[in-house]
């Protein structure tokens, strides 16, 4: 819902500023495509918006595609580098992905995004704090079934970037 609340006024601003549709919204590291599928189900973005999810994990993309088909949703999922799609994105978004990039890889992530031709981005990630590992542990115990996902969830919270580091890298 938070992504939707941010995406709607962003799309309105793009329309008002003369950026021509269609608007391709691409979720980087989409996993099972929950955010893309939620956005497709919720609607309200406009018929001039296409929703895409990209991930390197073929199994997750296969499941995301199957779920979208089962739910009769208008969205697509591909195994691909989100910054190198045949038709470039207008907006990139991600949730819980940035902490996976360390050091220069974070800088390269933002550089690839900047060179992609996209006009906007919305990235949200775990906030670095002493409480984050506990919250992540609770979430991953409740939602994740695989031991690796549970393990990574806790490490992810520990590896979260401080806001200043994200801003520096994005610049």
C-alpha positions as a printed NumPy array, in Angstrom:
array([[  0.   ,   0.   ,   0.   ],
       [  2.922,   2.342,   0.758],
       [  4.356,   1.815,  -2.741],
       [  0.929,   2.549,  -4.25 ],
       [  0.59 ,   5.747,  -2.181],
       [  3.962,   6.932,  -3.499],
       [  3.512,   5.723,  -7.062],
       [  0.143,   7.397,  -7.786],
       [  1.325,  11.012,  -7.277],
       [  4.596,  10.212,  -9.051],
       [  2.674,   9.019, -12.111],
       [  0.438,  12.109, -11.917],
       [  3.535,  14.325, -11.868],
       [  4.988,  12.519, -14.893],
       [  1.747,  12.954, -16.816],
       [  1.58 ,  16.656, -15.897],
       [  5.217,  17.242, -16.851],
       [  4.757,  15.887, -20.364],
       [  6.513,  12.537, -20.013],
       [  4.691,  10.477, -22.61 ],
       [  3.072,   7.123, -21.852],
       [  3.138,   4.226, -21.649],
       [  4.723,   4.225, -18.216],
       [  6.637,   1.042, -17.514],
       [  7.057,   0.38 , -13.788],
       [  9.709,  -2.254, -13.076],
       [ 10.269,  -3.932,  -9.706],
       [ 13.969,  -4.783,  -9.349],
       [ 14.512,  -8.075,  -7.5  ],
       [ 10.779,  -8.769,  -7.346],
       [ 11.024, -12.303,  -5.924],
       [  7.524, -13.798,  -6.001],
       [  6.194, -10.515,  -7.369],
       [  4.094,  -9.611,  -4.35 ],
       [  4.412,  -5.841,  -4.843],
       [  3.739,  -5.965,  -8.595],
       [  0.813,  -8.326,  -8.123],
       [ -0.61 ,  -6.147,  -5.32 ],
       [ -0.324,  -3.05 ,  -7.531],
       [ -2.005,  -4.882, -10.436],
       [ -4.81 ,  -6.09 ,  -8.177],
       [ -5.352,  -2.709,  -6.505],
       [ -5.548,  -0.764,  -9.746],
       [ -5.783,   2.992,  -9.794],
       [ -2.502,   3.49 , -11.647],
       [ -4.099,   3.999, -15.066],
       [ -4.382,   2.066, -18.301],
       [ -1.196,   3.756, -19.515],
       [  0.893,   1.889, -16.889],
       [  2.467,  -1.533, -17.366],
       [  3.825,  -3.461, -14.393],
       [  6.891,  -5.667, -14.63 ],
       [  8.869,  -7.703, -12.143],
       [ 12.498,  -8.71 , -12.717],
       [ 14.61 , -11.138, -10.752],
       [ 17.557, -13.422, -11.465],
       [ 15.887, -16.345,  -9.698],
       [ 14.023, -18.291, -12.397],
       [ 12.041, -20.337,  -9.86 ],
       [ 10.67 , -17.2  ,  -8.196],
       [  9.796, -15.639, -11.568],
       [  8.035, -18.834, -12.629],
       [  5.968, -18.794,  -9.449],
       [  5.23 , -15.052,  -9.747],
       [  4.002, -15.579, -13.314],
       [  1.858, -18.545, -12.278],
       [  0.319, -16.565,  -9.402],
       [ -0.409, -13.585, -11.66 ],
       [ -2.08 , -15.872, -14.192],
       [ -4.089, -17.627, -11.463],
       [ -5.166, -14.232, -10.092],
       [ -5.951, -12.892, -13.625],
       [ -3.633,  -9.933, -13.141],
       [ -2.265,  -7.635, -15.813],
       [  1.466,  -7.75 , -15.071],
       [  4.562,  -9.509, -16.388],
       [  7.595, -11.197, -14.854],
       [ 10.956, -11.907, -16.464],
       [ 14.315, -13.364, -15.512],
       [ 16.483, -10.413, -16.453],
       [ 18.671,  -7.535, -15.442],
       [ 16.041,  -4.845, -14.865],
       [ 18.366,  -2.15 , -16.199],
       [ 18.886,  -3.928, -19.531],
       [ 15.363,  -4.647, -20.705],
       [ 14.55 ,  -4.318, -24.406],
       [ 12.043,  -1.588, -23.61 ],
       [ 13.404,   0.602, -20.805],
       [ 11.561,   1.333, -17.591],
       [ 10.021,   4.685, -16.815],
       [ 10.098,   4.037, -13.06 ],
       [ 12.137,   1.546, -11.063],
       [ 11.06 ,   0.364,  -7.658],
       [ 12.391,  -2.12 ,  -5.163],
       [ 11.534,  -3.297,  -1.692],
       [ 14.116,  -5.03 ,   0.446],
       [ 16.784,  -5.251,  -2.252],
       [ 19.344,  -2.496,  -1.682],
       [ 20.931,  -4.095,   1.388],
       [ 22.092,  -6.976,  -0.833],
       [ 24.53 ,  -4.621,  -2.586],
       [ 27.734,  -3.938,  -0.671],
       [ 30.419,  -1.312,  -1.261],
       [ 31.027,  -0.456,  -4.89 ],
       [ 28.205,  -2.773,  -5.973],
       [ 25.686,  -0.317,  -4.481],
       [ 27.287,   2.491,  -6.49 ],
       [ 27.146,   0.328,  -9.645],
       [ 23.453,  -0.439,  -8.96 ],
       [ 22.589,   3.261,  -8.931],
       [ 24.876,   3.976, -11.911],
       [ 23.125,   1.282, -13.952],
       [ 19.788,   2.768, -12.971],
       [ 20.958,   6.268, -13.944],
       [ 22.113,   5.002, -17.347],
       [ 18.882,   3.129, -18.026],
       [ 16.813,   6.08 , -19.2  ],
       [ 14.287,   5.797, -16.357],
       [ 12.914,   9.098, -15.104],
       [ 12.105,   8.109, -11.517],
       [ 12.682,   5.502,  -8.842],
       [ 11.162,   4.371,  -5.559],
       [ 13.362,   2.185,  -3.403],
       [ 12.542,   1.123,   0.131],
       [ 14.669,  -1.085,   2.29 ],
       [ 15.169,  -2.165,   5.865],
       [ 15.994,   0.799,   8.058],
       [ 19.308,   0.362,   9.848],
       [ 18.615,   0.186,  13.592],
       [ 19.207,  -2.007,  16.616],
       [ 15.6  ,  -3.226,  16.375],
       [ 15.749,  -4.241,  12.703],
       [ 17.228,  -7.74 ,  13.249],
       [ 14.482,  -8.63 ,  15.755],
       [ 11.715,  -7.37 ,  13.461],
       [ 13.266,  -9.173,  10.517],
       [ 13.558, -12.39 ,  12.505],
       [  9.849, -12.226,  13.46 ],
       [  8.794, -11.51 ,   9.871],
       [ 10.941, -14.237,   8.363],
       [  9.916, -16.846,  10.936],
       [  6.262, -16.11 ,  10.218],
       [  6.438, -15.773,   6.423],
       [  9.438, -17.668,   5.079],
       [  9.523, -21.441,   4.733],
       [ 13.081, -22.048,   3.548],
       [ 15.996, -22.001,   6.031],
       [ 18.076, -19.862,   3.656],
       [ 15.342, -17.193,   3.495],
       [ 15.081, -17.151,   7.281],
       [ 18.856, -16.846,   7.634],
       [ 19.133, -14.148,   4.97 ],
       [ 16.316, -12.155,   6.531],
       [ 18.23 , -11.626,   9.745],
       [ 21.515, -10.915,   7.956],
       [ 19.668,  -8.495,   5.694],
       [ 18.575,  -6.39 ,   8.64 ],
       [ 22.106,  -6.324,   9.994],
       [ 23.448,  -5.325,   6.558],
       [ 20.947,  -2.485,   6.018],
       [ 22.556,   0.715,   4.777],
       [ 22.259,   3.946,   6.76 ],
       [ 20.301,   6.617,   4.901],
       [ 23.394,   8.757,   4.373],
       [ 25.159,   5.895,   2.567],
       [ 22.155,   5.355,   0.27 ],
       [ 21.954,   9.07 ,  -0.541],
       [ 25.714,   9.258,  -1.206],
       [ 25.59 ,   6.24 ,  -3.515],
       [ 22.49 ,   7.472,  -5.354],
       [ 24.184,  10.828,  -6.017]])
